[in-house]
Amino acid sequence: MTKKRRKRRNNGFDNTLELSISITVFVFFIYYVYIKPHYNKMRMYFYIFIISLVILFLIYFIYKLYKKRKIKRGYPDFILNLHNKLSEFTPIRLHKEEKLYQMELAWYLKNNYPNVKIEESRDYSRPDVIIDDIAIEIKWPTTMSWLKTIPDKINAYLPKWDYLFIILFNVQLDNNIYQKKKKEILNNVLESKRNKVFFIEINKKN
């Protein structure tokens, strides 16, 4: 992971930490300067202040949790239907070239999505298959070396397309290793873009 990507990933955590430290310092300042000398008289106000602060933090974290869940369940029907369609795809045979998987998948989608295009370029980024503002990237065979190229594809495509489907044919990795690598890739995607990326594994045995 580059320094630039690590910096983007940590921005949210750093901002929250700085806010928490600032509020803590402010609370202690108010307490020692204004409250402690008159503690007996101001005890009730101090308790009210602390309770109010706790309520504000609870409202903030509930809002963040609600927003995250809303994003996860807020996919348009078009995206959900396309996900199902791609998951049902089975190539007619085991091909020896990635290009043949690309062509067969494009023809398969053409029946339901007339706007299917192959390798349409936008600012030097060129997914394998495009449907309107949706990019589809194909990997075959799916080895560790191929997986290592996916983060660059995500960074290149998501600014130009609204969603990215990554179709992995014939995953040649232990499932635990593959799942760990996939999780690592998604964790390194910006949170605002993470729910725009879909992995679909297709394995044909014969």
N, C-alpha and C positions, 0 to 999 in steps of 0.2 A: 504494500500500500504506500503511495507517495505521501510526502509531507502535506501537500495541498489537500489531498483527500482526507487525511487524518484530521486536519484542521477543521474541515467542513463538518466531519462527523462529530467532533467534540464541541462545536460551537454551542449547541443547545445545553449540554451539561455544564459548560463553563459559565454561561449566562445565568443558569439556575443557581449555581454555586455562589457566584458573585452577589446575586440578589439575596440569597439566604444570609451570607456573611454581613451584608450591608444592613439588613433588617435586625440581625442579632446585635450588632454594634449600636444601632440606634436605640433598641430596647434597653440595653444596659446603660447607655448614656442618660436616657430619660429617667431610668430607675435611680441611679446614683446621684444625679443632679437635682431632680425635682421630687422624687417619690420617697427615697430613703430618709431624708431629713424630716419628713412629715408622714412617716409610714403609717402611724396609728390613725391619722386623719384621712389619709389617701388610700388606705388599704382596699377599700371597696372599689375605687376607681382603677386601681392597679389590676384587680381581678377582672374587672370588666374589660380592660384593655387586652389582657392576655387571652381571655375567652374570644374576644372579637378577632384577634390575630389568628387564633386557631381556626375559627370559622372561615375566615378569608382564605387560608391555605387549603382547607377542605374543599371549598367551592372551586378554587383554582385547579386542584388535582382531579376533581370529579369532572370538570369541564374538559380537561385534557384527555381523560379516559373516554368520555362520551364522544369526543371528536374523533379519536382513533378508531373506536368501534363503528362509528358512522361511516368512516371511509371504507372500512372492510366490507360492510354490508351494502354499500352504495353503488355497486357496479351496475352499469346500464344493462338492460336485457340483451342488447346486441353483443356485448362483450361476453356475457355468460353463455349465450348460444354459440358464439364462435369457439369458446373454450371447449364446450361439449363436442362440437363438430371436429375440432382438431384432435381431441382425445379419442375419438372413434376411428380416426384414420388408420388404415392398415395398408402398407404397400403391397403391390401384387407379388413382389418377389424381393429377395435380398439383392440389392444393387451393389455394384463395385465402384460407383462414383456418386459423390454427394449431389452433383448436378441432376442426376436421374431422380433422386428423391425430391429435389426441388421442383422439377417439371411435373412429376406425378402428383405432388401435393397441390400445386397450382391448378391442375386440371380437376382434381377432386373438389377444390373449393369453388371453382368457376360455376358449378351448377347452382349454388346458393348465393354466391357473391360475384356478380358480373364485373365488379370494379377491380378484380384481382389483377395485379401487375407483378412483373418479375424484375427485380433489381432496379427499381426506380431510384435515382440519385437525388439527394437533397444535401447541398453543401458538403460534398465529398463523402457522405455516409450513404451506404447502399445495402439495405437489407435484402435477404433472398426473395421474400415475397411481401407484397404490400397490399393492404385493403384500405383504401381511403387514408385515414390517419393512424393506421395500425401497422406496425412492423412485425414481420415473422422471420426469425433467424433460425437456420437449420445447421445442425452439427452431426457429422457422421465421419468415421465412427466416434463415439463419445469416449475419449480417453482423458487422462488427467491433463495432458498437454493442450487438448482442445478446450477443456474447462477453464484453463488459465487465461484464455483469450476472451472469455465472456464478459468480465468487468469492463474491458475497453469497448466492447460492442454496446453494452448498456449505456455507458457514458456518451457514446457517439450517437445513439439512436433516440434516446428519450427526449433530448431537447427538440428534436425534429418531428417525432411521432408521439401520439398521446399514450399508446400502450405498446408493449413489446412482449411477444410470445417467443419463447426459445424452445424449439423442438429438437429433442435429443434422440437420435436413432441409435439403437444397439449400444446401450450403456455398458462399457467394458470395465466396470469398476465394482468392487465389493459395495453392497448397498449402504453399509454404515459409513464407508469412506465417502461415497457419493453424497449421501445426505448431509454429512458434515461439511463438505466442500460447498454444496448448494447453500446451506445456511450461512456459511462464511461470506459467500458472494452477496447474498441479499442483505446481510448486516452492514456491508460496506457501501450499499446504495443509500443515497440521501433518503431520509424518512419520508419526505414529501413525494418521492418517486417510487418507493419500495412496493407500494400496492399497484403499481403500473406494470410490474414484471411478472410473467407467468412461465413456469417450467412445465413442459409436458414430455414425458418419457414414452417412447414407442419402441418396443422390442419385438421383432419378428423372428421366430425360431427356425423357419424353413422357407 
